[in-house]
């Protein structure tokens, strides 16, 4: 008959009974502290945890997609409500959209506002529309991937020895 390791160590004189009983008590306390079913995570439990993590990631993706769609719908509604009518416009205004030069016809007043950066141009339902600058900024905030064109007004610093420094060239000058 095979003796247990504890019995063999006791016979050899390597441990005494007091230490043996202390080790047994510690082992029993440790066993009671852990619930019976949770000694080691099973494969089923690991699979449940992985599925829960995947579900959380998919839920986050769905929420991000819903937020993007809501922002786009809000921006489209703002554009539709604030479109500036350009009917009767005969003056061509050219701008760059997706590395291509586009041209729309606007009125003289709208041309002046566009060239000074007070109106913006964006695409709506396959065509280009004019919108006020404050709406253009709001659209850019909500959906930065939508094309919104606003003319950049730059103040150029004149050279000190320029004889024409006191004369400004008007923005609406037609050549």
Order of alpha helices (4+ residues) and beta strands (2+ residues): alpha-alpha-alpha-beta-beta-beta-alpha-beta-beta-alpha-beta
